[in-house]
């Protein structure tokens, strides 16, 4: 195969954590053909990489970009991912993907569920029935970057048994396993679970084990948004997935690991006030020596012990202090049954509002968080009413609310924060994304709690990107990887650059078993990032996230230059659909 392009004179990082070498990289036919001295090769295009790092494209294994990739305008919407160096994404996470589709009433309920995610009625977008049909559609349409998709446990569960709040058994379980097998035969990379969300939260180990064993038969991976991220029950949530992997003999992935400290109710107001005070102090006197990441260390030791016993376990995490999700996910799961109109009618009903608020304020956080007023996404109880901030809305009239705290909005309106939340959900037809935080979004003090996790050798870096074409996305959609490389590796010196690159490239690719991705060695796919290690950094903020990073010179997808100093070049769509 002939060389088509030579990247000349850079410091080449192979993505495997080895010391970089000063070399040229030769590309042809969408592959890396040579790494070495190619100065005498004539008649090929060249990119001058002198003074730059040359590394594999970043692999983001926890995104919801599949919701965007099915849109005809996906290239313009996903431009920020390419500008920060992401060349491969995995979608279908947290138990949700856009296929397969059910029939009749089941399909109607599924479409209502999607309606909350997509920001528009989904019928005109979803032009397939099967999981394989969705992947075929992506291939015909073309994709800006490489994409693989996981089979979505929650969606399969909806098709098999609607919104029933009980574990699958008997015929229901047989249907679930058949649906999953179809997805795996048609190219799913494995199965994702959203054990903290409706309806995945209704599952139990006896439901999940035969499904995990089906994934093993296809050589796939089981990923898990855990049943809890609360400090009181996160160990049990991790053990649930580790045990599932052990019994099924299947690789497992713990998705976007973080932990939310739970304080006894009587002490919670004082603890919230103390945390906010320390956050303010940190801005003037850095409190970097405070071991507030200590809670993560025993959790990571749990994973390490499992790995030492020979069981494949991966972990990923986001380099930001605030999580983000749909506002309605913070409400009791029973609220979400039925179609969107039924949910909005409940939110508008004063009597039902009273019940919802009572469940939030008095609900139990006891393991295993499956039914009634026991659900671990009750973060408003844990963090207080100040724990949610508006991230994105669909209407123009409410766009000015993005980045605001519901507590501040409540003071301005003379309402309780809960009623502001309900009113906004009704006004926005349920499509409200929020930050979850004990202080404020992207708080550098709270981010100190992530240091042990983000620097751990088994933890890959992800963005959890949610982009629906409306509102204001998380800053991670624009800056997750440059933020990690520039902030953690260079500025804070918490890990060598070669190790930071490994955690963004070969590590996530190996966790999701993506062949020939995430490395820059002969024969690997020609996904490449060229960046300046001295300047790579984020310019994105919560208030103004849509700022591209600095320091990224070129991004190539399968040998095609998509980002260069001259701009963004989406055509031809060079991405590939990755099938299991």
Secondary structure, 3 states (H helix, E strand, C coil): CCCCEEEEEEEECCCCCCCCEEEEEEEECCEEEEEECCCCCCCCEEEECCCCEEEECEEECCCCCHHHHCCCCHHHHCHHHHHCCEEEEEECHHHCCCCCCCCHHHHHHHHHHHHHHHCCCHHHCCCCCCHHHHHHHHHHHCCCCEEEECEEHHHHHHHHHCCCCCCCCHHHHHHHHHHHHHHHHCCCCEEEEECCCCCHHHCCHHHHHHHHHHHHHCCCEEEEECCCCECCCHHHHHHHHHHHHHHHCCEEEECCCCCECCCCHHHHHHHHHHHHHHHHHHCCCCCCCCCCCHHHHHHHHHHHHHHHCCCCEEEEEECCCCEEEEHHHHCCHHHHCCCHHHHHHHHHCHHHHHHHHHHHHHCECCCCCCCCCECCCCHHHHHCHHHEEEEEECCCCCHHHCCCEHHHHHHHHCCCHHHHHHHHHHHCCCCEEEEECCCCCCCHHHHHHHHHHHHCCCEEEECCCCCCCCCCCCCHHHHHHHHHHHHHHHHCCCCCHHHHHHHHCHHHHHHCCCCCCCCCCCCCECCEEEECCCCCECCCCCCCCCCCCECEEEEEECCEEEEECCEECCCCCCCCEECC
